[in-house]
Amino acid sequence: MDIVAILLRRVRDMGTEFVRILPQLGIALLLLVATFFIAKSARRIAERLLSHTDLRGTLVNLVETLVGVAIWVLGLLIAMSIVLPGVTPANILAVLGLGSVAVGFAFKDIFENFLAGVLIMLRKQMRIGDFIRCQDVEGRIEMISLRDTHLRHLSNELVVVPNAYLFKNPVEVVTHSQQRRHEVEVGVAYDVDLDAARTVIRDAIAAVGPVQEDRPVEVYAKEFGDSSINFLVRWWAGSKPVDAHQSRDEVVRAIKRALDGAGMEIPFPYRTLTFKEPLPLTRAKPEGQADSTVG
């Protein structure tokens, strides 16, 4: 009975304490609601102010996020101080400092992606809208957050990539410059004059619209193929994937037309069949007559 009385007394004391701190809880709740609206307004103000500067979109997103996080941290600390008057921001920070090692191990991946996101946003080489390749993923950057990066495939699938993955591995920014070099191989027959073929190919490419006129068209004899002498052809055009496909399509068609017009053969592979034993040849006879075999 003593145990039951003690439990009832403890429950009654807890209820009394809860009723006593109800005003503090209400004030803390109102403070959190106010913090939500203040953080939202602060992010909008930061966006409007930074939109008139030359900062990249990733840096604008970073500043907006940091402003919101700072306001939320301050609001939470004040709310905890109101609910628990004996707890001050200094005490909370001290407790967080003591538990930082355990928290760090528990949330290692989250913190890693967070820090990687900050560093990626600070990069000048990666911007919203760039097309990138990283290991097995590629696509156009649609958004960079503090946790992950959203890439849009050319086939329209959305890929969410952890920031740590992009930070640890080499990233190829395909559209870092407006122009890049493209290449294709073309073969001509062995009896074709290679100097004349080089001139025909170079002139054909120079007349293609997407090819940059201020960049040289390079045509190199590359190797002796099975059925042809192969040329390595290089030119400069737009860096976007669609620009690459378009310029390659026009270049290949222009080379084919030019070589055909010059009477230069683009050979296909020849195959020679050799048999160990002589094969009998049968001569077809008109219907009604027996076939004759040539030994």
Number of C-alpha atoms within 10 A of each C-alpha: 6 7 8 9 10 11 12 12 12 12 12 12 12 12 11 11 11 13 12 11 14 12 13 19 18 13 15 20 14 13 16 17 12 13 20 16 11 16 20 15 13 16 22 14 13 17 16 12 11 18 13 8 9 8 10 17 16 22 19 20 21 20 17 20 16 14 16 21 14 11 17 17 12 12 21 16 16 19 21 18 18 20 18 13 11 9 14 15 14 10 12 13 12 12 11 13 11 10 11 12 11 11 13 13 10 11 11 12 14 16 17 18 21 19 17 22 25 21 15 24 24 15 13 11 14 21 24 16 14 18 24 19 16 17 11 5 14 19 23 24 20 16 17 26 19 23 20 20 20 19 26 18 15 13 7 10 10 15 18 15 16 22 25 22 17 20 17 10 10 11 17 15 18 19 20 17 12 10 17 17 15 17 14 13 14 19 21 21 17 17 10 15 11 16 9 12 20 17 11 17 24 20 15 19 27 18 13 16 12 19 23 19 15 7 12 13 18 16 21 12 17 14 12 12 14 13 16 21 20 21 23 15 21 17 24 21 21 21 19 19 14 11 15 19 13 14 21 19 11 16 25 16 13 19 19 17 14 18 17 12 11 11 10 18 17 19 15 12 9 8 8 4 4 7 6 5 6 8 9 9 10 11 11 11 10 8 7 6 8 10 12 11 10 9 8
